[in-house]
Amino acid sequence: MLDIVIIGGGPAGISTALHLQAVAPHLRVAVVEKARYPRDKICAGGIGARAFRLFERIGVAIDCPCVPIDAVALRITNHEIVVDVPQCGAVVRRLLFDHALANVAIARGIDLRQGCAVEGLVIGHAITIQTSQGSLQTRAVVGADGVAGVTRRLAGFSRPTLRAQVVELDTEGTSHDLPRDTVVFDFVERSLRGYAWDFPTLVDGEPLMCRGVYVLHDGEDRPTNETRTQLAHYLAARGLDIARYKVKQFAEQGFTPGAAISKPRVLLVGEAAGIDIATGEGIGQAIEYGAIAGPYLASALARDDLGFADWRQAVDRHHLGWQMAIRYACYDNFYSARRGSIENMMPKLGKLLRVGIQDFAGLPLDKLAIAHGAGQFLAAYATRHRSA
């Protein structure tokens, strides 16, 4: 009988295993991953430095190639806003990052079972998991297998309502690109409910640009060919022909306030639970889910209280919860009739944007800077209100 089985060996699953081991090394924990490393994952690869700081607290360093990020640029109608925050994050290739993270877990003695696909889940006084390598008995399960993972389906969670589609590819650089220590979020196309991006990346050691389009929608999936067409237009404006590149596409699930992310003996982390809907940021948040889940699970197992009824509240009370709630509110307001007014205000909100990126980097937030940022927002809002 295992204490915990974690389904999914990506950043959320491995982070949960490492943080659980850090506080309760005596527990019997297994991570099951249907693929074998190195396995690729379609992802732009941006990670806020907050995630690396969380790992540093438990003595974990991830050794893989990356492009350090020192600035974030936002493009909106008639404006390009660049906020410099040195070492605020990095861009990685998931093929290499996930493999390096898995190797850390293995080196620390975590039971990581590769090529082990989950085929069935029977929940009773304990849980029986049917896998391609036989059955497992466990006291509880952590679903860390993403938006399309088997845990949500087999455990009877409802289909997520806030979803996004992503189409991306890797190209050479162009004269339009900003310096390679800058990630770009482009909101210029007003008809796009989402954004285009340019992230510097390394592919087999070669400096390239990962470019893509992130399209938001509620409920039913948007036709993928529409998203691809929008990316084609974005590339053409930069002298790039989409037909020359390998196009990759995937779906993401956004955080929905109040949505169920646990059932008796089952809790969800990472994208299975929901990530930032406004930007699609997922890797850093997956790692932060694990940092919350480790101590939470250790306490629940010690008390033999595996109903997990307060897992939603535990996330909401944490930095991760209020960060995603704020970004959800930003998403809800930006993609509304107020978008034009908000875009007109943004060039005047430099201090507030800096606070957001410092939070992304995991830096201590200066209360005075927050107050100044809030003051900028109120002043800009009042100016817009008077002019209206």
N, C-alpha and C positions, 0 to 999 in steps of 0.2 A: 504494500500500500504506500503510494507516494503521497506527500503532503500537497504538492502543487504540480500540475502539468501546465506549461505555457505553450499555447498553440501559436506558432509563428516565430521565426528566428530573425526578424528584422530588428531595427533599432528599438522599437517598443518592447518586444519580447526579451531581447538580450539585456536591455536596460533594467527591466523588471527583475530578471534573474540575478543580475549583478547587485542591484540595490537590496534585494531580499537576502542574498548571501551575506552582504555587508553587515546586516543587523541580526540575522539568524542563521549562522553557518551550519547549524545542526539539522536544519530542515532538509527533507528529501524532495528535491526539485528536479524536474526534467523539462527540457525545451524540445518540442518536436517541430521540425521544419521539413516541408514536403520536398524541397529542392536540395541540391548539394552545392556547397560553396566551391568556388565563386559563382554566384547566380546573380544575373543582372536585374535591375529594377529601373523602370522608366521614371526619371525624376530629374528636375533641374539641378538638384544637389546643393541648394543653399542651406547653410546651418548657422544660426546665431551662436555667438561665442558663449551664451548662457549655457548651452548644452555641454560644451567642453568643460566649463567651470563646475557643472554638476558632477561630471565624471571625476574631475580632479579631487573632489571631496572624498571619494572612495578609492583614490589612488589609481584611477584608470586613465591611461593615455592611449589614444588611437593613432597608430603609425600608418598613415597612408598619404599618397600625394594629394595636394589640395592647392587652390588658389586663394591666398589671403584677401580679405575684403576690408577696405578702409573707408568706404563711402557708399551711400545709397542715393540713387537719382530717381526722381519722380518727374515724368513728363505729362503735363496736362495742356490744354489748349493755350497756346501762346506763351507757355512758361516751361522752363526746365529748372527744377529745384534740386540742388545737390547738397547733401548733408554729410559732412566729414566726421566720422567717429572711428579713429584708428583701431584696427584689430577687432572690429565689431562682428566678424564672422568669417566664413570660408565657403568655398564651393568645392564639392567633392564629386567623385563618380561613385554611385552606389555599389557598383560591382566590387570596387576595391574597399570602400568604407565598411560595408556590411561584412565582408570577408574578414577584414582586420578586427572588427568588433567581435565577430564569432570566435576568432582565434584567442582574443583576450579571455572570453568566457571559458573556452576549453582549457587554456593555461591555468585558470583558477579552479579547475576541477568541476565545472558545471557539466551536468549530463546533457549534452546537446546531440540529439538524434537526427541526423541528416537523411534525406530520402525517405522520410517517414510521414506519409500522407494520412490525415485523419479522415475516416470513412463513416464513423458513427459515434453517437454520444448518447448514453443512457444515464439520466440523472435520477438518483434515489437518495438513500442514506449516505451513499458515496457516489462516485461517478465512474462509469466504465467507458473507456474510449477505445473504439475499434480503429486500428491503424493498419497500414500496409505491412507493418512489421509485427503484428500481433496486438493483443489487447493490453491496456493499462488500467490499473485501479488507482484512483486518486481521491483525496478529500475535497479538492476544489480545482477549478480550471480558470486560467486567464486567457481570454481571447485577444491575441495580438496579431491577427492575420488579415487585417486591412478591411477595406470597404466590401470586397467581394469574397471574404474568407468564409470558411465553413462554420465557424463558431456562431456567428449571428443567425445563420439559417438553422443549424441543428439545435441550438438552444431556444429558438422561437422568438428572437427579437424581431421587431417590425422593420420594414424596409426604410432606410433613411430618406428624409424628405428634402434635405438641402444637399445638392450634389453639384459637381462641376466636371467639365470635360477639359482635357488638356491635350494639345498636339504640340510636339516639340521635335527639334532636329539640331544637328551640330554643323556649323559652317565655319569658313575662314573669317577673319576679321575684315572690316570695311572702314572706309574713311569716316563713316557716321559714328563709329564706336567711341565711347569714352575710355579713359585709362583702364587698364586691366585689373585695377584694384577696386572697381566700381560696378555694382549691380544696378540694372536699370529696370524700372517698372513704367511702362508706357501706356497712359490712359488717354492719348490724344484722340483715338477713334471713338467718338461719342456714341455711335450705334452699338458698340461692343459692351456688353454687360460683363465686364471683366477687364483684362489688360493683356498687353504683349510684354515680353521680357527679353533682355539680353544679359546673360550671365557668362563671365569668362570661365573657361573650363580647360582641363587637360585631358586629352584622349591619347593614350599610349605615349605620353610625354610631349605630345604636340599641342601648342597653345591654340585653342579654337574658341568659338563662341557657341554656347547653348542658347537657342532662341525658341520661343514658343508663344502660344496663346492660351490663356486661362479664361474659360467661359463659364459663367454661373447660371444656374437655373434651379427652379423649384420643381419638385415632382418628377415628371417624365423626362427621360433623356433627350437632349437636343441632338438632331442629326449630326453625326461626326463630320460629314462632308462640308457642312456650313462652317465648322470650326477650322477645318483645313483650308477652306477658301479665304477665311479671314487671315490666317497665317500667310498664305500665298501673297495676299495684298501687302501685308506688312513687309515681307521680304522683298517684293518687287520694288517698293519705295527705296530700298537700300541697294538696288542693283543685283539682287540675288534671285535665282530661279528655283522654286521649290522642287521642280522635277529633278534637279541635280543631287538631291539629298535623300537619305533614308529618313522617312517620317515615322515617328513613334507616337502612340496615343494611349491614354488611360483615363480612368475616372477617379474622382476624389469625393470623400464624404465630409461635409462640414459639421462643425459643432452646432448643435441645436439646444438652446437653453431648456432645461427641464426634461430632455429626452432620457429614456431609461438606458442605463449603461451597466446594469447589473441585474442578476436574478439569484435566487438561492444557489450557492456553490459556484456561480459563474460571474466573473466581472470582465469588462472590456477595457482595453487600453489602446493608446495610439489612434490610428485612423479608424479602427473598428469602433472606437467610442466617439470619434469626431475630432477634426483638427480645425485650424483657423479658416473660416469660410471666406474672409475678406481677401487674403493673399494666397491661400493654399499652402502656407508654410506647414510642414509636417514632421520633418526629421527631428528638429529641436524639441518640438512639442511631444513627439513620441518618446524621446529620452526623458523628458520631464514627467510624463505619465509614469514611467518606470520608477523615477525617484520618489513619487508619491506612493505608488503601489507597493514598493518593497516594505517600508515600515508598516503600512496599513495591513498588508497580508500577514506579516509577522505577528502583529497584535491580535488580529482576528483568529489566527490559528492557535495562538497561546490561550485564548479564551474559549476556543472551540465554538466561536460564533461566526458561522459561515453563511449567514443570510445575506450579507453584504448590502443591507438595506440603506446604509448611509454612505455608500461609495460615491454616489452623485454629489452629496453634500461635502464629502472630503475633497473632491476635485474642485467644486465651486468655491470652497473656502481658501484654496491654495492660490498662489500667484498664477498658476496656469489657468485656473477657472476664471478669475477676474480679468486676466489678459484676453481670453477668448470671448468673454462677455462684452468687453469693450470693443473688440474687433467686430463682433457680431453687430453691435450697435452702429459702428462705422459702415459696415456693409449695408445695413438696413436703411441708413440715411443717405449714403452716397448714391446708391442705385435707386433713386426716387426723383420726384419732381424738384427736389432741392439740390440736385447735382450741380447745376450751373452756379448757384450761389456758393456752394462749398468750394468748387474749383476756383472761383474768384477770390475766396478767402485764403486759400492754401499758401500763396506766396508770402503772406504776412504772418505765417505760423511757424517760422523757422525754429523757434525755441521749443515749441510743442512737438514738432517733428523730431528734433534732436533727442528729446526725452524718450520718445517712442523707440528710437534706434538704440539709445543707451540701454533701454530695457531689453531689447532684442539681444544686445551684447552681454547682458547679465551684470552690468555695472551698477553700483549703488546709485540710487536716484536722489539727487539733491532736491529737498523740499522747496528751496527757493526757486530752482529752475522750473519745477512743476508749477509753482505759483505764477512765475513769469509767463510760462506757456499758456496757462489758463487765462491769464490777463490778456495775452495776445488774441486768444480766441474770442473772448468777450468783446474786446475792442473792435476786432474785425467784424464780428456779428452785429454789433451796434451800428457800425458804419454802413454795412449792407442794409440793415433794417431801415436806417434813415433815408438812404438813397432810393430804397424801394417805395 
